[in-house]
Amino acid sequence: MNLPNEGTPQKRDAAGPKKFEELHRNVTMSQIAKAANVSQGAISSMLNDRNYGIRVSEKTRAHVFKVCREMGYIPNDLRALVRMYPELGGYSLLIASDIAGGLSDPLVTRIAAATMKALPDATQGLNVGYYDPAADYQENAAALPQAVSSYVYSKFLIIGTPNRSLVDHLTRRGLSVMSLGYELAQPGLVSFVPDYALASRMAIEHFGKLGHRNLGIVSGPFGSKDARVLDFNHGVQLGCLALKLPIDAQHIIYGDLSVEAGRTALDELLARSPQPTAVFCMSDAAAVGLIERAQARGIAVPEQLSVIGCGDEPAAQFSQPPLTTVRLPAEEMAELAVKEVDLLVHDDLPVGSRKIVPPVTLVERRSCAPLKPA
């Protein structure tokens, strides 16, 4: 953990210290209490980040910390130091516990690797932890992720369905929080969300340009309320409407979008009539599984069946044939999030929420071909 260097911006307090030489360890709590017009007991409670039975509002806490910064005070407690100077805190990547595979999930792996690469100080490292999207951390603060409860991290990137109580706990402490992949309209939060609806629409329209009209769709779990799945499905509808293609419910196969789900989906689609000539899978894993099963059943891809996935995971490049897919901008989200969290940690948190939409792109490989005349 590095102390402020000369020239380090301190936008939270324009009058704050600009270099380490201006920070004084000999500033006393009584001096701070007098300058802030707060009791010494309240000062002790705040600076040691302990609850001594003294109720302190967030407004008062922010005022005291502002005074401390102006006086150049360095608290002995590391947690108080980070809260007073959040730019000194570490980075933490929090992953939703319901993401299958966790850190080994391909999209999460890409985001984690890109986050590490984007850190301004490579020696600082990246903490990785997990949270429960359904937990009420206001009621059960003891269950908070270690990176949150330790109070030595001040820059948080969250992957997965955001937990409102977790985000609220962080933003109330003035900490910077970025949500990657999901939007949450909550004050102080910045969300980076690919246009999932556009992603699936691009896939459908690509099939249309190739002359395909009998399409199969491998979607997420039936009845899912996951925002990504809902957006993907909406994009399919928009694409079909734009091309005036019928949406046949029997050609929509639901599952967990795993490799095995793709294999099962191919078997189910081949039992339909008419059989689809092209299939869009809402994950690369499902697309790879579908191609494997098609080839095992003697169906040539793309000569007899065109396939498009979504994500642009490493497996997409090495499948046979290489998979045409809609690339989700994991690396771009991570890089933008690191820059944004670094900017935000020096400034006041946004009053409302913000949403940033990195672009999605169609990556054409060899799993698609024009429809052959009957």
N, C-alpha and C positions, 0 to 999 in steps of 0.2 A: 504494500500500500504506500503510495507516494504522497508527500506533502505538497502544497501548492508551490509551483515554480513562478518566477517572475514572468509577468505577462499572461498568466492564466486568467481567463475571464471570470468575473465574479458577478454575474448579472443579477443574482438574487438580492445583492446589496451593493449598490454602486459605491457606497462608502466603505466597503469591506476591504480587508487586507489584500494587497496585490502580490506579496511575496512573503516567504517564510520568516524573513528577518523581522517582519512587522508583527508576528504572532508572539505573545508573551505568556510564558507559563506562570509568571508571578502575579497575574491578575487574580484577585481573590473573589470568592463567592459574595462576600459582603459588598465589594465594590460593584459587582454585577447587579446585586439586589438593589442597591441604591440607584444605579443608573437606569434600571428597568422599572423601578418603583414596584417591586414585588418582594414578598417576604423571603428571608434567607432559606427557610424551610422549603418553600416552593422551588427556589433555585436549586437546592440540593436534590430534590425529587426529580427535577427535569434533567439536570446535568448528569446525574447518575442513572437516569432512565429507570428509576424505581418508583413504586407506588408506596409512599409513606402515609397514606390516608389523606393526602392533600389533593383536592380536586383542582385540576388546571385545565382551562379550555385550550383548544388548539390555537385560537387567536392569541392568547397570552403566551403560549409556548413559542409560536412563531416570532412574537415580539421579543421575547427573551433571547432567542437564538440570534435574532438580528443584532441585538445589542452586543451579544458575545462576539459576533463576527466583527462588528465595528471596533470593539476593544481589542481584537486580536487574541482572544482567549483560546487556549488549547485544553480541553478537558482530558483528564487522565483515563476516563472510561472510553474504550474504543467505540462502543455503540453511540455514545453521546457525540463523539468526534465525527462519526459518519453522518449522524443526523444534523449536526451543525454545519458540516462541510460535506454535503452529499456527493460532491464531485470526487471525493476521496474514496467512496465506497466501491465495492467490487461489482462485477456483472454476474447475474444469475439467469439461467435458462430454465424455466419451469415448464414441465410437460404434463399434460392431462393424463391421469392414470388409466383412462379408458382407451387410450390410443394403443392398439394392438402392436406389440413389439417395442413400445417405448422409444428409447434412443436408437434402436435398430430399425425402426420404421424408416423406409427410404426417404420420404420427404423430411422427416425430423433429422435424419442424418445429414442431409444436404444443408438444412438450416443451421444445424450445430457447427458443421465444418465451415460454412461461410461466416458465421458469427465469430468464430475463433480467428479467422483470417482478417476480419474487419476490425477487430479490437485495436485501438490506437496504441496500446502497450501490450505486446505479445507476451511479456513476462508476467502480466497480471493474472492470466488464466481465466477460465470460465467455470463457474459453479453450475452443476446440473442437478435438478431435483424434480420431484413429482408432487402434484396436488390432485385432490379429488374434486371434479367439477360439481358434484352434488353436495359437498360438505357445507355446513354453515359455520364458517370460521369465526363469526361474531359470537356464536353461542359456545363454541369449543375452540378457543384460541390455543389450547395446548396441542391441537392437532395441526397447527400451521407447519408448513415445510420448514426445514431447518434453516434454509437460506433466509427465510422471512423472520423467524423467531430469534435468530442470532443478531439481527440488526447491524450486521457489518457489510451488508450489500445494499446498494441504493439504486441500481439500474437493473430493471427486470424485463425480460422478454418471455412472453407466455405463448405456448403452442397448444392449441386445442380449445375446446369449448371454455370460454372464460367463466370464472367463478366470481359472481358479483361481490360476495362478502370478502373474498381474498383481495380483489382489486380495491375495494373500499378501504380495507385495512392498510394497504400500501399507500394509496393516494392521500388518506387522512394524515399520514406521517410525512407528506410532501415528497414521496419517492416517485420516480419516473417509471411508468409501466407501458409497455408496448404489447399489443396482441397481434400475433402472426397467424393469418389464415382464417380468423373469425372476427366478426364485428360485434362490439358491445358498446351501445350508446350510454356511456357512463362518464360523468365529469372527470377530467384528468387523464383519460385513457386515449391513446392513439392506436388505431387498428390498421393493419396492413392486410387487405383482402383482395386476392385475385378475382377477376370477373368470371366466376364459375359458370354463370349462365352463358356468357360469350364463348367460353371454352367449348361447351357441348354444342352450341349453335354452330361454331366453326366446323366441328366434326361432321354434323349433319349436312351442312352446306357443301362440304368437300365431297361427301358421298353423292350429293345431288349433281355436282359438276361432272362426276364420273358416270352419271347415268343410272345410279342405283335408286330404286323406289321401294323395294321390299327390305326394310331395315329391321334389325334386331337391336335391342337396348339392354345392356347389363347394368342395372341400377343398384343403389344401396338397399339396405333392409326395407322390407315392406312396412309402410306406415311410419318410416323414420321422420323425426322432426329435426334432424341435423340440418343446419342452415345450408351447408355445402350441398347435400343431397337434394334439398328442395330447389336450390339454385340450378344445379345440374339438370334436374327434371324440367324446370321452367325453360331452360335454354333449348332442350330437345323440342319442347312444344313450339317455341318461337321459330326454330329452324324448320320444322315440318310445316308450320303454317306459311312461312315465307316461300317454301318450295311447293306448297299445295300437296304435300304428301300425307296420306292417311296415317293416323296413329293407331296401330292395332294393339290393343291391350295384351293380347296373347303373345306378342313379340317383345314384351317388357319382362325381363327376368330379374327377380330381386334376390339379393344375397349380401354377404359381407365384403364383397369386392376383393376377396383373396384369390390366389392362384386356383385353389380348389373350386371356389365359386365360379370361376371362369370355365373350368372343365365341365362342371355340372350344367352351366348355362348353355353350353354348346349342345349337349345331349338334349336338353329341353327344347331348344330352338329347332333342332332337326326333326323333332316330332311334330312341329307345327306345319300348317299348310296355308299359304305357300311358304316354303322355306326362305329365310332371308338371304340376300346376296351380299349383304354388308352388315357388320355389327360394330356398334360403338360401346365401349366399356368405360365406365367412369373411374377406372384405375388401370395403370399399366399391368399390375399383377394379374388382374382378372383377364386382361387381353392376352397376356403371355399364356395363361392356363388354357384359354379358349383356343389359341393357335395350336398348342400342344395336343389337345384333344381332337381338333379338326384333322391334323396330320395323322394322328393315330387311327382315325377312321377313314383315311384315304382321301381327304378333302384338301386340295391344293390351295394354299394361301400365297398370293392373292388371286390366282387364276380362277378359282371357283368361289372364293369367299374373301372379301376385303374386311380388314379389321383396323380400327383406330382405338388407341388407349388414351389415357389422360395422366399427366404428371411429368413425363420425360425422366423417369427413373433410370439408373444404369442398366437395369435388365432390358429396357426397351431397345437399347443399342445392340445388345448381344443376343436378342431372340433371333430365331430363324424362321422367316426373314426378319430383318430389323424392323421394328414397329414404328409405324406412323403414329404420332401422338400429339396431344396439345400440351405444350410445356407450361407448367405452373412455375412462376418465378420465385422459387425458394431462395436462391442466392441473392436476388435483387431485394427481396423482402428483408433478409437478414442484414444486408449492408445498409439499407435505408434505415432500418430500426436502430442499429448501433449509432448511426450518425444522429438520428432524432433523439435517442435517449441521452446522448452526450450533450446535445444542445439544451434539452429540457431540464437536465439536472442543474444547469446554471441559471435557469429562469423560473418564473412562477409557472405552476401547472396550468394547462388550459382550463378555462371556466367550464366549457362543454367538452364533448368528445370530438375527435377528428378521425376521418377515414381516408386512407391513401390506397389507391388501386393501381398496383403495378400491372403492366400489360401481360396478357397471355399470347402465345404464338403457336401456330401449327407447324410442327416439325415433320416434313414429308420424308419417309423412308421407303421401304419396299413392301409393306403389307397391304397396300391398296392398288387397285388396277381398275381401268374402265370396265363397265359391264359389257360382257360379250353378247352380241345379238343372239336371240334364241334361234 
